[in-house]
Amino acid sequence: MFIVNLIYKVELQKIDEHLEAHVKFLDEQYKKGYFLASGPKVPRNGGVILANVDDKDELENIIGKDPFKKHDLALYEVIEFIPRKTTEELAFLRNG
């Protein structure tokens, strides 16, 4: 499992110009089962994505399709972790 921490590199006006395409990208990843949660940070200087993919290379390929990445609008910090404890609704994520 991965946490993707987005940090905006440009002003919010530029982010908003590409927001609709970014949301469409997110929707596609949700349909494929890759993303579990996402949203803007507070204050709005980036966002966070919770991703459930097999490995970091696969996630990097997915991120490469994000309009924010394609237009060099955000930095992407990818953090891998092993969910040992979850709510019962997310029990399928536990590893080990």
VMD Tcl script that draws the C-alpha trace (Angstrom):
set ca {
  {0.00 0.00 0.00}
  {1.17 3.51 -0.74}
  {0.56 7.07 0.34}
  {1.14 9.57 -2.45}
  {1.85 13.06 -1.16}
  {1.40 15.73 -3.84}
  {3.02 19.11 -3.34}
  {1.94 21.83 -5.76}
  {4.77 23.57 -7.62}
  {2.59 26.27 -9.17}
  {-0.11 28.73 -8.12}
  {-3.63 27.42 -7.49}
  {-4.99 29.13 -10.62}
  {-2.81 26.82 -12.74}
  {-3.88 23.80 -10.64}
  {-7.54 24.71 -11.14}
  {-7.04 24.87 -14.92}
  {-6.18 21.16 -14.87}
  {-8.40 20.06 -11.98}
  {-11.20 18.59 -14.11}
  {-8.71 16.39 -16.01}
  {-7.04 15.40 -12.72}
  {-10.41 14.34 -11.25}
  {-11.14 12.30 -14.38}
  {-7.76 10.58 -13.94}
  {-8.60 9.86 -10.28}
  {-12.01 8.44 -11.24}
  {-10.35 6.05 -13.71}
  {-7.97 4.79 -11.03}
  {-10.84 4.27 -8.56}
  {-12.71 2.21 -11.16}
  {-9.63 0.04 -11.63}
  {-9.37 -0.44 -7.86}
  {-5.98 1.25 -7.56}
  {-6.99 4.26 -5.46}
  {-8.86 3.96 -2.16}
  {-9.00 7.58 -0.97}
  {-7.82 10.99 -2.14}
  {-8.27 14.66 -1.49}
  {-6.69 18.08 -1.06}
  {-4.52 18.95 1.92}
  {-5.43 21.74 4.32}
  {-4.08 24.29 3.61}
  {-4.50 23.60 -0.10}
  {-0.85 23.24 -1.08}
  {-1.19 19.74 -2.48}
  {-3.10 16.52 -2.04}
  {-2.92 12.96 -0.79}
  {-3.79 9.67 -2.50}
  {-4.06 6.29 -0.77}
  {-3.16 3.66 -3.37}
  {-3.38 -0.12 -3.31}
  {-1.16 -1.43 -6.11}
  {1.32 -4.29 -6.31}
  {4.57 -2.33 -6.42}
  {6.13 1.10 -6.64}
  {6.99 0.80 -10.35}
  {3.35 0.12 -11.17}
  {2.30 3.14 -9.11}
  {4.91 5.34 -10.81}
  {3.45 4.32 -14.20}
  {-0.04 5.21 -12.99}
  {1.10 8.57 -11.60}
  {2.73 9.34 -14.94}
  {-0.77 9.54 -16.45}
  {-1.94 12.22 -13.99}
  {-2.41 15.59 -15.73}
  {-0.75 17.28 -12.75}
  {2.35 15.15 -13.44}
  {2.17 15.52 -17.22}
  {2.12 19.31 -16.90}
  {4.76 19.39 -14.14}
  {2.37 21.03 -11.66}
  {3.19 18.93 -8.59}
  {5.91 16.96 -6.91}
  {4.99 13.38 -5.94}
  {6.35 11.76 -2.78}
  {5.54 8.03 -2.73}
  {5.57 6.35 0.68}
  {5.14 2.58 0.91}
  {3.74 1.04 4.09}
  {2.30 -2.23 5.33}
  {-1.14 -1.84 6.93}
  {-1.04 -4.03 10.04}
  {-4.16 -2.58 11.64}
  {-7.28 -1.35 9.86}
  {-10.98 -1.00 10.40}
  {-13.00 -4.09 9.60}
  {-14.13 -2.42 6.34}
  {-10.48 -2.36 5.23}
  {-9.48 -5.75 6.64}
  {-8.64 -6.98 3.13}
  {-5.64 -4.63 3.16}
  {-3.90 -6.24 6.12}
  {-0.71 -8.00 5.22}
  {0.53 -10.68 7.56}
}
mol new
graphics top color blue
foreach p $ca { graphics top sphere $p radius 0.5 }
foreach p [lrange $ca 0 end-1] q [lrange $ca 1 end] { graphics top cylinder $p $q radius 0.2 }
display resetview
